[in-house]
Amino acid sequence: MADLNIDGMAIAPGVVETIVSLAARDVNGVVSVGDPTTSGLLTFIAGKPSTDGVEITLGENDELNVAISIHVESGNVLPDLAANVRQAIADAVNTQVGAKVGSVDVYIDGIQFNN
């Protein structure tokens, strides 16, 4: 995705991806965004959250379409958790960027079991 232009302000794609990643991680039950082995290491090395597992495309009417892959803790009701992730991402992008979110596709790629 190229820079997003809103009200005369250009926002790099990595900025929006970071906002999406942080919003998803704040949802109770989400362990990681993307592959947990690489995202944790990249976060440690780079000092910023990894945006691996986040894809953003510009849809009709300048709405953002988000696809996100997450790993979750066991014991969660997955449809409820996905709904919470969708809402958190839409709220964060709307509040911090001022862009409307057309869709958020949540892919649950793994479940972490606690001993």
C-alpha positions in Angstrom: 0.0 0.0 0.0 1.3 3.5 -0.9 1.1 6.4 1.6 -2.3 7.0 2.9 -3.4 10.7 2.4 -6.0 12.0 4.9 -6.8 15.7 5.1 -3.4 16.8 3.6 -1.4 14.4 5.9 0.6 11.5 4.4 0.9 8.4 6.5 3.3 5.6 5.6 1.8 2.1 5.5 4.1 0.9 8.3 2.5 3.4 10.7 -1.0 2.0 10.1 0.3 -1.5 10.3 1.9 -0.8 13.7 -1.3 0.8 15.0 -3.2 -2.3 13.9 -0.7 -4.7 15.5 -0.7 -2.8 18.8 -4.5 -2.7 18.9 -4.8 -6.4 18.4 -2.1 -7.2 21.0 -4.1 -5.2 23.5 -7.1 -7.5 23.2 -7.3 -9.9 26.2 -6.5 -13.4 24.9 -4.2 -12.4 22.0 -0.7 -13.9 22.4 0.9 -12.5 19.3 0.4 -11.0 15.9 2.0 -13.1 13.1 4.4 -15.8 13.9 5.1 -15.7 17.7 8.7 -16.9 17.3 9.8 -14.3 14.9 7.6 -11.4 16.1 9.0 -11.6 19.6 12.6 -11.6 18.4 12.1 -8.8 15.9 10.4 -6.7 18.6 13.4 -7.3 20.9 16.0 -6.5 18.2 14.2 -3.6 16.5 12.7 -2.1 19.6 9.3 -1.7 18.0 6.5 -4.1 17.4 6.6 -6.4 14.4 3.9 -5.9 11.8 4.4 -9.4 10.4 0.9 -10.9 10.0 -0.8 -7.6 9.1 -1.9 -6.7 5.6 -3.7 -3.5 4.7 -5.3 -2.6 1.4 -7.2 0.4 0.3 -10.8 -0.4 -0.7 -13.7 1.5 -2.1 -14.5 4.9 -0.7 -11.0 5.1 0.7 -11.8 2.5 3.4 -9.0 0.4 4.7 -9.4 -3.4 4.6 -7.3 -5.2 7.2 -6.2 -8.8 7.3 -4.5 -9.9 10.5 -3.1 -13.3 11.6 -3.0 -13.9 15.4 -2.1 -16.6 17.9 -4.4 -16.8 20.9 -4.5 -18.3 24.4 -6.5 -21.5 24.9 -9.9 -21.2 26.7 -11.2 -18.2 24.7 -14.4 -18.3 22.7 -12.8 -17.7 19.3 -15.7 -15.8 17.6 -15.9 -13.4 20.5 -12.2 -12.9 20.5 -12.2 -12.2 16.8 -15.0 -9.7 17.2 -13.1 -8.0 20.0 -10.0 -7.8 17.7 -12.1 -6.4 14.9 -13.6 -3.7 17.1 -10.2 -2.8 18.7 -8.6 -2.4 15.3 -11.4 -0.3 13.8 -11.5 2.0 16.9 -7.7 2.5 16.9 -7.4 3.2 13.2 -10.4 5.6 13.3 -9.2 7.4 16.4 -5.5 7.6 15.6 -5.5 8.0 11.8 -8.9 9.3 11.0 -9.5 6.6 8.4 -12.5 4.3 8.1 -12.1 0.6 8.3 -14.1 -1.3 5.7 -13.3 -4.8 6.9 -11.1 -6.7 9.3 -10.4 -10.3 8.5 -9.0 -12.2 11.5 -7.0 -15.4 10.9 -6.3 -17.4 14.0 -3.1 -19.2 13.1 -2.4 -20.9 16.5 -3.5 -21.5 20.0 -1.1 -21.4 23.0 -1.9 -23.9 25.7 -1.0 -23.0 29.3 0.2 -25.7 31.6 
